[in-house]
Amino acid sequence: MTRTAVLRGIGAMVPPRAVDNDELSALLDTSDEWIRTRTGIRRRHWADPGMATSDLAMVAGERALKSAGGGPVGMVILATSTPNQPMPATAPQVAAGLGLGTVPAYDVTAACAGFVYGLSVAAGAIAARLADRVLVIGADLWSTRLNPDDRATAVIFGDGAGAAVLEAGRESDPGALLGFDLGSDGLHRELARVPGGGSLQLADPDTPFQQSDHYLTMRGKEIFTHAVGRMSESSGRLLKQVGWEARDVDWFAGHQANARILHAVADALDVDRSRVLIHLDRVGNTSAASIPLALTDAAVQGSLRPGQNVLMTAFGGGLSWGSAALNWPDVDVL
Ligand code: UT7
């Protein structure tokens, strides 16, 4: 019998400071009306100065471990595009901070698709017997990398973290991850990026480093089109792979970038819009944290119930996209 990764615990957090659309409208040429109608976002949470991605990741990780009933894990995977620093990876710091000892811990970078990528890497590690239990965290802190003068990005992103504990089990177990579909297209890497700080454009005394090179840039309209197309195609392939019809999808847990994108993908798949999880209204686009945050919220609200089929799909810079299918287990959510 194949070893299959099974979800045993979930947890999430957003930093305390809530920033609503009116607060941003006082600083930028934008409005609550524009943000709500074009994105669905009403507010987001931004980290206070001094907070790092690892701080968010640790809280979500701790909550997921508690939700899974405690116990050791054999690996920590942190999906993030906003690590504490370029080197070393942030995952070892998170593992140490959680008291998990010297387990293998590493970062996975796939922008907003990071959590689905992290789940797939963890499922592979479990199948290959590299670990029996893996903590997967998606955490991003974009607020310090947003150009405060760029209304096209500043109103979109929020900070947060979400985490899951996966354990070795069987495909028939509640919580089993039933399949994945992943992809990338590096030809369109310029559509969403932070240009500075890597090997191509280091800060050095002869090349004055522009503050703006630290900021996230995004060509929203083009990303929108790619997002709808790639998430629809990837989800469609995964549905075929796991043998689900659109009507078998109890919840469509798509990356929370824009409510219009989520509805367009649901329409393309023929999944009823009432099955679309919407959490971005309260947290914005939280990048790698968005799917576990949305799942945790739905479980806490009681809309997501044991035995229901969940289709996750995510898309982001890279371009990178990924989908995963899961039968929701009976987990305690704290
Ligand atoms: O996380 C994964 C990757 N990211 C995404 O998936 C995001 C995908 N893109 C989007 O969600 C949308 O493209 C945005 C929400 C970013 C932008 O919405 P849009 O409907 O595509 O707007 P647009 O960029 O086509 O701009 C339409 C107009 C422009 O004005 P003009 O040229 O028509 O006069 C913009 O300058 O809206 C203007 N605009 C704004 N107005 C008020 C752009 N941003 C704002 C703003 N407030 N914040």
Boltz pocket constraint, residues with backbone or C-beta under 6 A from the ligand:
constraints:
  - pocket:
      binder: B
      contacts: [[A, 29], [A, 30], [A, 31], [A, 34], [A, 35], [A, 38], [A, 39], [A, 112], [A, 151], [A, 152], [A, 155], [A, 156], [A, 192], [A, 218], [A, 219], [A, 220], [A, 221], [A, 222], [A, 223], [A, 224], [A, 227], [A, 257], [A, 258], [A, 261], [A, 285], [A, 287], [A, 315], [A, 316], [A, 317]]
      max_distance: 6.0
